[in-house]
Amino acid sequence: MYHRVAYLSLALVLSASHASPILTQRTVSIPASLFDDFVLYTKYSSAAYQLVCPSPLGKTLIRSFETGPTPGFIALDTTREEIIVSFRGTFSLADAVTDAKVLLAPFVSPGVIELSNVTVHRGFLDAFNNVAEDVLAAVRTELEKFPAYKVVVTGHSLGGAIAALAAPSLKTALPKANVKLFTFGQPRVGNRQYAQYVEDLIGVDNIFRAVHTLDGVPTMVPRLWGYEHFATEYWQFRDPLPFTPTPPCTTVTKCVGGEDPACSDSIPSTGINPFHLVYFGQVMAVNPQLCS
C-alpha cells in the first residue's frame, strides 16, 4: 500500500519542494483561472478514490464504476456546462508499471479507429477497455441532451493514464464534442506515435498534464522502453509559500512539447514518492467531503 507509506512522510513535500536547488525560479507562469481549473479537477480526481461518491463535488452523479475493475464516475455540472469523467488511481501502480503488461500493444479500443503504429501500455489499455463501452454510451447520452457541454476527462496516477486513453476514444467516437484532458501525476502511456495522435486529435491547448515538483511517477516508465509523453505539461516547480502575496499561479509553468528537458523531465525519477500524493492543495484519496 504505497499511499500508506508515503502519507507518513507527507510533511517532506512542503519542506523539500521549497529547499531543493533543482526547483529554481521559473520565468513563465499560468493564468490564475487555469490554476483554479487545476484545483477543481484535482478535486474530481481525488473524489474518484472514494469507495462511494454519490455527489461528486456536490454535482449530479450520472454513472459510477465503483464495483468494477476500473473505478470512477461520470458527473454533470450544469453551472459550468460540463460532463466530467473521472478515473480512480490505484494502490498497485508500481506492479502495473513493472509487470509484463508494461509491453506496448496496439491502441485497440471501443470508439478508436484503426491506427498505424500507435501503441500503448497494455495494462493501462486493459483497465480502460474494462469500462470503455459504458463510458462512451453514458457520455453520448448526456451530449444528446446537452450538446454544447464540454467533456472533461481527468484522473490522478493510474487514473490519469486511463483518462489519457479515454479522452482520444471519446473524441474519436464523438468528433463534435469539446473534449479536454486534465491529468495529475500521470505516467507515460504510449509511444511517440500515440503522443502525436493525442496531440493532433484533442489539441495541445486542450491537454493539461500536471506534474507536482519532484513527483517521480510521470517519468517512472522510461523512454528507453519506447514511451513518450504528449504535450502539454504544466509543471508546478515549487509549492506556493504560505502567508505571502505571491499568486500561486506563478509556481506553475507551461512547458514546451511532451518531453521538455527544462520541466519535470529534468528531475531523475524516484518513482512513487510523497510528492505524488499531493496536487494543488489536495492530499489525494483522503477527503470524503468531496463526494457530498
LODO-323319 format. One record per atom (N, C-alpha, C, CB): y, x, z. Coordinates in steps of 0.001 Angstrom, whole numbers, padded with zeros to 6 digits, always signed. Each point is the difference from the previous one (the first is absolute). Glycine has a CB too. Example, Ala and Ser with C-alpha at 12.3 -4.5 7.8 and 13.67 -1.06 7.14 Angstrom:
<rs>
-005690+013190+007800
+001190-000890+000000
+001200+000900+000000
-001173-001892+001246
+002223+001542-001966
+001190+000820+000060
+001090-000770+000730
-000628+001184-002145
</rs>
This chain:
<rs>
-001186+000847+000000
+001186-000847+000000
+001242+000887+000000
-001240-001847+001226
+001677+002243-002397
+001070+000987-000059
+001290-000544+000585
-001061+000991-002015
+001294-002315+001911
+001231-000551+000553
+000080+000219+001505
+000022-001705-001822
-001130+001505+002540
+000020+000136+001449
+000328+001420+000424
-001660-001838+000161
+001085+002799-000882
+000281+001397+000317
+001463+000325-000272
-002377+000607-000537
+002861-001069-000607
+001355+000354-000385
+001052-000656+000876
-000817+000284-002305
+000550-001477+002809
+000982-000662+000851
+000278+000807+001256
-000754-002199-000881
-000244+002970+001348
+000195+000798+001205
+001060+001068-000201
-002366-000425+000624
+002538+000859-001861
+000988+001045-000277
+001192-000529-000792
-001844+001672+000033
+002065-002986+000067
+001050-000624-000784
+001383+000547+000336
-001407-002034-000125
+001602+002480+001354
+001305+000535+000390
+000382+001227-000817
-000382-000879+002293
-000598+001529-002908
+000287+001170-000817
+000818-000353-001234
-002107+001024+000819
+002034-002271-001247
+000664-000382-001237
+001500+000225+000086
-001791-001679-000414
+002417+001176+001470
+001446+000117+000109
+000438+001440+000195
+000069-002289+000946
-000769+003018-000062
+000424+001360+000295
-000251+000938-001164
-000457-000429+002392
-000711+000359-002993
-000346+000950-001060
+000797-000253-001266
-002281+000182+000959
+002540-001454-001289
+000695-000270-001249
+001462+000428+000074
-001557-001906-000419
+002116+002014+001624
+001356+000512+000123
+000025+001524+000005
+000625-002060+001259
-001680+002665-000690
+000038+001430+000253
-000517+000838-001161
-000272-000529+002381
-000550-000056-003243
-000661+000790-001031
+001003+000650-000940
-001963-001517+000150
+001842+002829-000387
+000894+000663-000949
-000289-000391-001440
+000182+001889+001588
-001359-002489-001838
-000353-000390-001363
+000830-001197-000443
-002330+000872+000343
+002597-001796+000600
+000680-001230-000336
+001510+000222+000046
-001929-001356+000909
+002461+001958-001935
+001418+000364-000036
+000845-001194-000432
-000613+002386-000522
+001921-002248+000676
+000918-001055-000400
-000033-000173-001514
+001462+000485+001992
-001506-001742-002439
-000039-000284-001423
+001388-000422-000481
-002432-000673+000172
+002617+000669-001469
+001315-000324-000549
+000060-001406-000581
+000313+002408-000483
-001446-003076+000345
-000034-001323-000612
-000585-000987+000997
-000239+000998-002315
+000934-002095+002554
-000512-001047+000871
-000225-001255-000837
+001204+000975+002020
-001657-002038-001383
-000273-001243-000704
+000977-001070+000476
-002443+000618-000255
+002600-001698-000488
+000871-001091+000465
-000536-000621+001295
+000665-000464-002387
+000244-000011+003205
-000400-000628+001268
-000877-001226-000243
+002120+000826+001060
-001859-001546-002144
-000804-001191-000299
-001450+000361-000295
+002045-001117-000891
-002263+002262+000228
-001363+000438-000273
-000683+000432+001290
+000677+000716-002311
+000055-000043+003194
-000574+000361+001295
-000454-001262+000736
+001480+002052+000120
-000680-003100-000172
-000380-001262+000645
-001265-000579-000627
+002410-000437+000531
-002556+000583-001855
-001225-000459-000660
-001214+000787+000493
+001346-000653-002021
-001180+001963+002184
-001105+000801+000530
-000400-000488+001389
+000788+001977-001338
+000183-002270+002171
-000292-000508+001346
-000771-001315-000100
+002082+001116+000916
-001634-002011-001789
-000631-001312-000139
-001449+000113-000453
+002230-000970-000530
-002477+001732-000530
-001353+000033-000550
-000932+000879+000834
+000964-000379-002271
-000394+001295+003056
-000820+000685+000996
-000552-001009+000990
+001366+002097-000256
-000545-003057+000645
-000458-001029+000946
-001112-000854-000604
+002287-000043+001030
-002156-000315-002303
-001078-000745-000649
-001283+000832-000048
+001699-001250-001376
-001555+002541+001110
-001171+000871-000062
-000637+000148+001375
+001020+001228-001931
-000192-001146+002962
-000522+000102+001358
-000664-001302+000426
+001782+001669+000550
-001194-002810-000930
-000563-001302+000363
-001403-000180-000560
+002304-000943+000065
-002596+001564-001208
-001320-000158-000612
-001110+000581+000852
+001090+000068-002210
-000755+000798+003175
-001015+000574+000876
-000496-000987+001052
+001044+002216-000374
-000287-003272+000643
-000410-000948+001024
-001236-000776-000460
+002388-000192+000793
-003290-000047+000139
-001236-000709-000354
+000295-001416-000470
-001254+001379+001665
+002292-001978-001110
+000433-001325-000426
+001510+000036-000164
-001945-001142+001186
+002433+000650-002319
+001450+000012-000250
+000395-001343-000608
+000015+002531-000343
+000115-003561+001171
+000248-001349-000523
+001372-000207-000603
-001562-000778+001682
+002525+001635-001328
+001360-000161-000517
+000661+001362-000126
+000177-002289+001042
-000459+003027-002118
+000549+001353-000144
+001526+000018+000012
-002029+000610-001298
+002597+000051+002290
+001457+000091+000172
+000649-001386+000001
-000035+002251-001115
-000690-003242+001586
+000520-001356+000066
-000022-000744-001323
+001402+000776+001832
-002027-000209-002860
-000034-000620-001317
-001298-000789-000198
+001446+001857-000895
-001517-002565-000217
-001152-000847-000282
-001185+000835-000473
+001542-001889-000576
-002675+001737+001230
-001219+000686-000415
-000653-000794-001131
-000330+000968+002332
+000168-000333-003472
-000632-000648-001150
-001508+000214+000005
+002106+000316-001309
-002502+000895+001599
-001429+000339-000031
-000215+001235+000854
-000290-000994-002321
-000775+001009+003095
-000344+001193+000763
-001380+000471-000408
+001437-000744+001926
-001674+002036-001715
-001291+000616-000285
-000494+000681+001275
+000598+000342-002462
-000553-001074+003572
-000247+000583+001308
-001461+000373+000220
+001902-001326+000848
-002814+000563-001417
-001410+000205+000307
-000740+000797-001059
+000069-002114+001240
+000559+002432-002336
-000677+000712-001077
+000081+001500+000161
+000499-001894-001486
-001069+002631+000535
-000002+001467+000074
+001350+000634-000303
-002367-000086-000647
+003297-000685+000072
+001331+000517-000309
+001030-000947+000592
-000824+001108-002134
+001189-000929+003406
+000889-000950+000662
+001432+000092-000523
-001446+000142+002022
+002152-001245-001861
+001396-000078-000386
+000433-001446-000075
-000196+002147-001261
+001365-002383+000683
+000486-001370-000106
+001010-000112-001136
-000381-000346+002466
+000643-000909-002833
+001062-000336-000943
+000933-000964+000713
-001504+000341-002049
+002796-000022+002067
+000991-000809+000698
+001104-000417-000959
-000516+001186+002155
+001221-002254-001785
+001076-000533-000824
+001296+000014+000807
-001629-001452-001299
+002653+002101+000749
+001320+000038+000616
+000947-000781-000909
-000449+002265+001130
+000778-003505-000747
+000845-000832-000846
+001469+000396+000083
-001628-001846+000299
+001999+002588+000746
+001387+000451+000123
+000299+001131-000978
-000011-000675+002413
-000860+001668-002436
+000175+001129-000916
-000629-000271-001367
+000025+001534+001972
-000732-002667-002083
-000687-000384-001240
-000991+001087-000410
+002013-001341-000729
-002981+001558+001612
-000999+001045-000208
-001395-000494+000365
+001745+001738+000457
-002704-001242-001193
-001413-000128+000335
-000440+001390+000437
-000429-001942-001661
-000003+002071+002902
-000339+001315+000544
-001514+000128+000114
+002187+000092+001269
-002727+000944-001871
-001430+000302+000077
-000137+001276+000821
-000513-001117-002259
-000112+001017+003426
-000095+001143+000906
-001457+000315+000304
+002227-000588+000999
-002582+001887-001097
-001368+000441+000256
-000050+000863+001256
-000506-000086-002466
-000558-000074+003205
-000183+000737+001247
-000557+001388-000260
-000366-002151+001201
+000825+003106-000402
-000606+001326-000002
-001327-000037+000731
+002265+001071-000088
-002764+000077+000455
-001332+000050+000601
-000118+001150+000970
-000950-001032-002042
-000009+000914+002939
-000304+001093+000919
-000886+001052-000655
+000212-001590+001909
-000717+001333-003090
-000953+000922-000618
+000569+000661-001250
-001853-001395+000901
+003175+001574-000941
+000607+000634-001169
-000573+001381-000246
+002077-001290+000416
-002276+002060+000647
-000534+001351-000175
-001360-000036-000682
+001251+000747+002034
-002100-001697-001648
-001303-000127-000640
+000152-000388-001466
-001010-000643+002202
+001946-000280-002471
+000201-000445-001377
+000441+001141-000902
+000584-002259+000855
+000196+003176-000298
+000508+001125-000778
-001079+001040-000239
+002266-000404+000941
-003150+000603+000018
-000942+001108-000087
-001379-000380-000518
+001236+000999+001848
-001571-002286-001894
-001352-000343-000442
-000090+000030-001518
-000318-001415+002047
-000841+001037-002582
-000258+000114-001430
+000909-000888-000833
-002343+000550+000543
+002926-001576+000082
+000844-000910-000754
+001346+000609-000376
-001128-001861+001165
+001357+003111-000771
+001237+000667-000389
-000006+000340-001489
+000209+000930+002319
-001376-001012-002959
-000078+000295-001421
+000812-001015-000795
-002274+001022+000324
+002938-000540-001356
+000812-000865-000843
-000883-000869-000896
+001847+001706+000046
-001449-002975-000175
-000742-000960-000808
+000974-000756-000887
-001782-000222+001779
+001333-000304-002911
+000897-000779-000867
+000616-001173+000764
-001378+000654-002003
+002647-000903+001739
+000709-001095+000659
-000409-001309-000672
+001964+001515+000607
-003047-002074-000131
-000525-001269-000510
+000119-001017+001120
-001611+001153-001616
+002408-002191+001368
+000291-000959+001054
+000450-001307-000622
+000622+001851+001586
-000804-002981-000888
+000524-001267-000522
+001492+000091-000279
-001767-001230+001264
+002142+000732-002427
+001408+000024-000384
+000416+001236-000753
+000424-001367+001951
-001221+002414-001922
+000362+001264-000647
-000654+000075-001365
+000236+001138+002235
+000553-000863-003257
-000540+000154-001338
-000766+001313-000098
+001889-001368-000954
-002676+001519-000087
-000754+001240-000177
+000955+001164-000200
-001924-001276-000993
+001728+002310+001787
+000898+001145-000004
-000746+001259-000420
+001380-001069+001802
-000662+001984-002408
-000596+001251-000456
+000391+001142+000927
+000039-000832-002369
-001035+001489+002935
+000201+001194+000837
+000772-000275+001285
-000047+001327-002072
+000134-002582+002497
+000663-000349+001255
-001075-000142+001068
+001919-001177-001205
-001930+002113+002155
-001033-000007+001030
+000634-000018+001383
-001559+001236-001532
+000826-001818+002485
+000507-000168+001364
-001117+000293+001000
+001678-001729-000789
-001279+001876+002038
-000918+000234+001108
-000987-001168+000090
+001766+001344+001251
-003053-001036-001341
-001016-001052-000054
+000003-000854+001266
-001386+001469-001473
+001553-000840+002626
-000001-000751+001245
+001171-000953+000102
-001159+001891+001064
+002353-001427-001455
+001176-000872+000018
-000177-001158-000981
+001452+001960+000638
-002025-001646-001810
-000210-001036-001013
-000983-001054+000496
+000473+001676-001804
-001567-001249+002431
-000964-000956+000541
+000657-000907+001028
-001847+001639-000400
+002713-001049+001229
+000678-000790+001033
+000881-001070-000637
-000035+001982+001550
+000787-001620-002582
+000844-001007-000651
-000833-001042-000721
+001791+001703-000260
-002826-001275-000450
-000801-000947-000770
-000703-001030+000879
-000321+001776-001700
+000173-001471+003001
-000580-000976+000918
+000822-001287+000056
-000939+001886+001338
+002240-001764-001537
+000885-001167+000143
+000846-000250-001238
+000064+000431+002435
-000257+000338-003488
+000907-000046-001155
+000114-001390-000603
-000581+002358-000457
-000523-003014+000223
+000056-001322-000637
+000713-001011+000884
-002123+000514-001207
+001877-000461+002506
+000663-000930+000924
+001506+000264+000049
-002114-000143+001366
+002508+001428-001360
+001422+000342+000029
+000687-000491-001267
-000496+002011+001424
-000116-001742-002566
+000602-000424-001263
+000149-001518-000061
-000990+002009-001119
-000053-002732+001553
+000034-001457-000053
+001080-000556+000913
-002438-000023-000530
+002550+000573+001739
+000978-000508+000959
+001423+000276-000454
-001658+000340+001824
+001912+000858-002332
+001349+000332-000467
+000345-000818-001235
-000226+002326+000928
-000728-002502-001811
+000253-000809-001196
+000394-001431+000383
-001641+001414-001295
+000947-001971+002264
+000308-001359+000454
+001418-000094+000556
-002425-000353+000506
+002819+001354+000292
+001343-000022+000572
+001074+000180-001062
-000939+000899+002116
+000670-000050-003100
+000984+000206-001066
+000138-001237-000890
-000530+002446+000040
-000518-003227-000151
+000113-001249-000749
+000965-000951+000693
-002342+000289-000852
+002385-000223+002189
+000924-000847+000761
+001387+000621+000108
-001940-000881+001284
+001978+002222-001232
+001261+000723+000195
+000101+001125-001026
+000001-000557+002476
+000214+000230-003741
-000057+001033-001055
+001062+001081+000108
-000939-001727-001441
+002036+001463+002158
+001065+001001+000105
-000185+000931+001194
+001529-001618-001093
-002535+001390+001916
-000201+000817+001190
-000496+001394-000372
-000493-002072+001321
+000913+003072-000549
-000528+001356-000149
-001381+000077+000671
+002365+000978-000052
-003176-000081-000438
-001288+000308+000624
+000092+001398+000583
-001277-001509-001611
+001187+001620+002927
+000100+001293+000677
-001385+000346+000560
+002475-000377+000585
-003001+001501-001031
-001321+000451+000445
+000206+001191+000922
-001135-000815-002138
+000502+000781+003308
+000281+001034+000986
-001231+000331+000822
+002362-000766+000090
-002297+001907+000600
-001089+000419+000879
+000244+001399+000518
-001585-001464-001246
+000926+001759+002349
+000109+001305+000650
-001344+000702-000077
+001809-000844+001554
-001788+002161-001807
-001215+000808+000019
-000963-000493-001091
+000285+000434+002494
-001525-000734-002134
-000924-000547-000987
+000540-001299-000580
-001920+001067+001205
+002611-001858-000378
+000616-001222-000514
+000993+000292-001110
-000301-001043+002230
+001011+002172-002120
+000909+000404-001061
-000737+000370-001269
+001580+000787+001723
-002731-000121-001573
-000801+000356-001174
-000513-001241-000718
-000662+002130+001125
+000228-003123-000341
-000466-001246-000603
+001157-000725-000673
-001814-000181+001730
+002976+000188-001077
+001181-000617-000596
+000354+000661-001329
+000832-000578+002290
-001037+001894-002373
+000319+000739-001218
-000940-000349-001149
+000888+001838+001419
-002012-002456-001115
-000891-000513-001038
+000281-001477-000270
-001752+001674+000677
+002134-002389+000368
+000273-001432-000155
+001249-000249-000845
-001087-000409+002217
+002123+001233-002027
+001257-000235-000713
-000172+000061-001524
+001212+000960+001964
-001844+000085-002521
-000176-000013-001460
-000950-001085-000470
+000445+002424-000001
-001424-002773+000835
-000896-001093-000363
+000773-001310-000125
-001897+001169+001163
+002769-001435-000175
+000802-001222-000034
+000976+000008-001177
-000210-000176+002495
+000838+001305-002737
+000984+000084-001090
-000655-000184-001358
+001386+001526+001401
-002602-001008-001552
-000706-000154-001272
-000440-001441-000202
-000772+002375+000142
+000229-002978+000909
-000482-001373-000099
+001148-001007-000081
-002035+000683+001270
+003174-000335-000653
+001152-000902+000055
+001227+000752-000520
-000986-001283+001984
+001043+001545-003273
+001020+000916-000543
+001436-000464+000219
-001664+000651-001688
+001897-001935+001886
+001365-000486+000219
+000440+000164+001456
-000336-001630-001863
-000584+001986+002736
+000323+000124+001417
+000867+001229+000256
-002151-001155+000580
+003082+001015+000340
+000831+001115+000451
-000722+000645+001179
+002181-001122-000778
-002940+002177+000505
-000854+000631+001005
+000673+001244+000554
-002046-000887-001150
+002066+000990+002465
+000502+001191+000683
-001091+000519+000926
+002401-000828-000129
-002448+002153+000273
-001042+000654+000792
+000651+000843+001087
-001570+000033-001984
+001236-000329+003238
+000460+000774+001144
-001227+000508+000753
+002153-001362+000180
-002322+002687-000103
-001123+000544+000761
+000511+001004+001016
-001547-000346-001952
+000753+000531+003007
+000385+000848+001120
-001185+000891+000373
+001647-001749+000846
-001444+003065-000946
-001091+000922+000311
-001185-000156-000927
+000737-000041+002341
-000464-000257-003585
-001061-000238-000989
-000586+001307-000511
+001125-002126-000665
-002442+002277+000679
-000599+001191-000618
+000059-000086-001525
-001520+000256+001988
+001275+000853-002643
-000121-000025-001456
-001142-000927-000387
+000909+002357-000183
-000745-003081-000923
-000935-001070-000353
-000755+000285-001289
+001495-001593+001159
-000861+002274-002124
-000662+000191-001281
+000491+001240-000721
-000288-002447-000150
-000113+002560-001109
+000343+001197-000776
+001384-000110-000623
-002422+000348-000469
+002802+000661-000299
+001336+000029-000604
+000202-001188-000920
+000013+002492+000146
-001045-002864-000906
+000131-001136-000914
+000201-001302+000775
-001444+001193-001679
+000787-001308+002822
+000218-001183+000847
+001434-000034+000500
-002415+000024+000695
+002919+001116-000213
+001372+000053+000490
+000981-000413-001092
-000649+001820+001601
+000439-001326-002813
+000884-000350-001108
-000115-001478-000342
-000206+002328-000886
-001007-002849+000934
-000237-001416-000290
+000765-000897+000974
-002267+000584-000912
+002206-000262+002199
+000692-000803+001010
+001511+000086-000198
-001892+000380+001621
+002390+000826-001874
+001442+000172-000222
+000482-000804-001203
-000149+002285+001005
-000607-002225-002104
+000405-000695-001220
-000086-001512+000170
-000782+001955-001345
-000242-002416+002040
-000254-001432+000121
+000969-000675+000971
-002400+000437-000519
+002542+000138+001699
+000820-000612+001044
+001443+000485-000068
-002028-000183+001445
+002209+001426-001854
+001332+000590-000061
+000300+000794+001258
+000756-001876-001460
-000296+003103+001304
+000234+000859+001160
+001065-000575+000926
-000656+001966-001380
+001551-002800+000853
+001027-000605+000834
-000538-001150+000842
+001675+000662-001702
-002912-001064+001450
-000642-001063+000771
-001095+000539+000920
+000511-001583-001859
-000612+002908+001946
-001026+000636+000833
+000688+000763+001116
-001600+000187-001958
+001154-000435+003192
+000620+000608+001172
-001125+000545+000890
+002028-001584-000110
-002355+002844-000104
-001109+000645+000717
+000595+000866+001109
-001491-000002-002085
+001459-000515+003304
+000647+000660+001126
-000944+000965+000706
+001461-001999+000279
-000901+003140+000123
-000737+001011+000767
+000844+000380+001209
-001176+000885-002088
+000575-000906+003253
+000701+000311+001247
-000193+001467+000378
-000301-002378+000761
+001351+003140-000817
+000087+001399+000432
-001286+000775-000290
+001600-000708+001781
-002377+001048-000756
-001147+000889-000163
-001330-000730-000195
+001228+001625+001384
-001182-002890-001729
-001228-000765-000242
-000883+000753-000996
+001213-002181+000464
-002446+002468-000051
-000896+000768-000848
-000864-000821-000927
+000001+001644+001763
-000001-002967-001608
-000887-000832-000808
+000406-000056-001470
-000442-001336+002031
+001737+001242-002376
+000348-000073-001421
-000494+001179-000837
+001970-001279+000702
-002164+002435-000079
-000518+001164-000731
-001410+000364+000449
+002337+000837-000260
-002994-001748+000957
-001341+000238+000537
-001044+000134-001110
+000651-001264+002056
-000515+000443-003093
-000863+000122-001178
+000662+001001-000932
-000890-002397+000215
+000341+003584-000396
+000718+001070-000710
+000071-000220-001508
-000731+001547+001783
+001748-000961-002374
+000158-000060-001454
-001109+000773-000705
+002478-000222+000292
-003051+001175+000393
-001103+000766-000574
-001169-000888-000400
+000699+001938+001383
-000803-003100-000767
-001078-000929-000321
+000343-000904-001175
-000674+000063+002382
+001808+000178-003013
+000377-000783-001169
+000936-001155+000293
-002148+000633-000941
+002667-000695+002152
+000869-001098+000414
+001472+000375-000176
-001751-000757+001638
+002578-000280-001798
+001442+000214-000069
+000728-001264+000458
-000295+001656-001898
+001357-001463+002664
+000820-001123+000449
+000866-000532-001133
+000012+000950+002315
+000308-002241-002238
+000998-000582-000891
+001359+000013+000687
-001754-001457-001096
+002793+001351+000291
+001354-000154+000525
+000200-001484+000370
+000881+001968-001424
+000031-002289+002319
+001007+000872+000552
-000256+000192+001488
+001661-000755-001736
-001672+002023+002164
-000140+000287+001421
+001357-000063+000692
-002002+001440-000482
+001983-001982+001689
+001162+000021+000889
-000440+000685+001278
+000999-002138-000996
-000446+003322+001227
-000451+000823+001117
+000981-000107+001166
-001139+001577-001605
+000648-002088+002719
+000818+000040+001214
-000208+001378+000616
-000175-002542+000402
+001095+003449-000732
-000186+001412+000341
+000310+000295+001459
+000558+000566-002340
+000120-001477+003022
+000162+000101+001448
+000232-001392+000559
+000941+002346-000183
-001214-002521+001455
+000220-001284+000649
+001470-000143+000398
-002384-000002+000838
+002887-001224-000840
+001389-000190+000429
+000193+000429+001446
+000225-001892-001616
+000885+002541+001888
+000314+000384+001371
+000532-001216+000759
+000501+002378-000733
-001002-002616+001941
+000483-001154+000764
+001422+000213+000514
-002357-000494+000658
+003060-000611-000493
+001339+000000+000621
+001017+000838-000791
-001108-000306+002225
+000975+000317-003542
+000977+000691-000847
+000487-000975-001065
-001104+002261+000408
+002311-002029-000941
+000518-000898-001046
-000574+000280-001381
+002071-000177+001318
-002935+001181-001435
-000553+000357-001310
-000915-001110-000514
+000141+002445+000594
+000112-003002-001767
-000853-001071-000530
-001427+000492-000213
+001999-001032-001109
-002996+000249+001488
-001386+000455-000180
-000392+000189-001453
-000549-001167+002087
+001268+000513-003009
-000348+000157-001412
+000217+001426-000488
+000598-002384-000359
+000182+003185+001094
+000222+001390-000404
-001188+000888+000335
+002436-000342+000332
-003440-000201+000345
-001198+000779+000312
-001071-000130-001070
+000507-000298+002404
-000244-000480-003434
-000978-000251-001066
+000590+000444-001332
-000994-001954+001279
+000210+002669-002047
+000458+000446-001307
-000907-000547-001096
+000957+002078+001035
-000369-002390-002169
-000755-000431-001168
-000442+001234-000761
+001284-002180-000145
-002568+002304-000075
-000562+001199-000618
-000056-000150-001521
-001349+000435+002080
+000996+000637-002739
-000057+000035-001456
-001460+000058-000430
+002257+001154-000138
-002686-002136-000643
-001372+000000-000477
-000997-000305+001106
+000672+001630-001732
-001929-001484+001397
-001041-000317+000959
-000356+001133+000931
-000848-001559-001643
+001078+002783+001224
-000397+001174+000796
+001183+000953+000140
-002395-000220-000794
+003478-000272+001349
+001201+000804+000178
-000288+001126+000996
+001476-002005-000510
-001389+003272+000090
-000315+001106+000913
+001004+000148+001137
-001072+001142-001907
+002213-001833+001803
+001006+000067+001055
-000140-001131+001006
+001522+001106-001608
-002500-001982+001410
-000197-001127+000919
-001271+000209+000814
+001199-001549-001592
-001959+000517+001840
-001122+000132+000937
-001060+000979-000486
+000425-002330+000722
-000469+002579-002025
-000977+000961-000514
+000318+001423+000440
-000372-001491-001957
+001566+001696+002510
+000362+001319+000518
-000615+000270+001370
+002125-000142-001287
-002719-000881+001897
-000588+000121+001333
-001518+000120-000131
+001902-001340+001024
-002516+002413-000543
-001464+000083-000054
-000633-001173+000740
+000143+002506-000139
-001142-003115-000452
-000620-001173+000600
-000757+000367+001276
-000185-001035-002274
+000429+000287+003325
-000782+000112+001235
-000842-001253+000208
+001767+001482+001007
-001955-002247-002078
-000860-001173+000068
+000606-001104+000841
-001954+001481-000289
+001099-002211+000977
+000444-001115+000839
+000610+000570+001267
-001791-001542-000932
+003072+001287+001137
+000712+000561+001138
+000927-001061+000594
-000125+002321-001012
+000822-002041+002114
+000855-001028+000612
+001088-000534-000920
-000450+001084+002151
+000928-000263-003074
+001064-000441-000898
-000474-001104-000940
+000999+002283+000131
-002302-002344-000344
-000575-001034-000862
+000075-001374+000650
-001524+001708-000985
+001671-001750+002285
-000116-001246+000744
+001322-000685+000269
-002000+000939+001014
+003096-000315-001398
+001327-000569+000249
+000779-000020-001310
-000011+000834+002402
+000475-002005-002783
+000825-000128-001206
+001169-000928+000278
-002005+000403-001473
+003208+000121+001273
+001234-000777+000090
+000058-000828+001281
+000076-000083-002493
-000366+000758+003590
+000124-000613+001310
-001189-000805+000457
+002352-000050-000443
-003369-000078-000404
-001188-000759+000365
-001153+000939+000336
+000752-001891-001471
-001319+001713+002667
-001282+000632+000297
-001051-000910-000625
+000818+001112+002199
-001467-000637-003237
-000840-000861-000815
-001160-000596+000799
+000627+001372-001985
-000874-002623+001742
-001199-000720+000465
+000074-000538+001415
-001242+001429-001509
+002304-001168+002277
-000046-000322+001434
+000902-001165+000403
-000518+002376+000394
+001186-003022-001335
+000975-001020+000375
-000453-001396-000444
+001822+001725-000165
-002499-002477+001037
-000455-001347-000383
+001135-000986-000212
-002060+000445+001262
+003256-000134-000751
+001141-000907-000176
+000430-000102-001454
+000743+000565+002299
-001180+000373-003133
+000303-000092-001419
-000720-001168-000671
+000352+002462-000016
-001295-003038+000718
-000815-001069-000594
+000336-001368+000584
-001819+001662-000378
+002964-001801+000989
+000357-001293+000579
+001453-000336-000296
-001701+000335+001809
</rs>
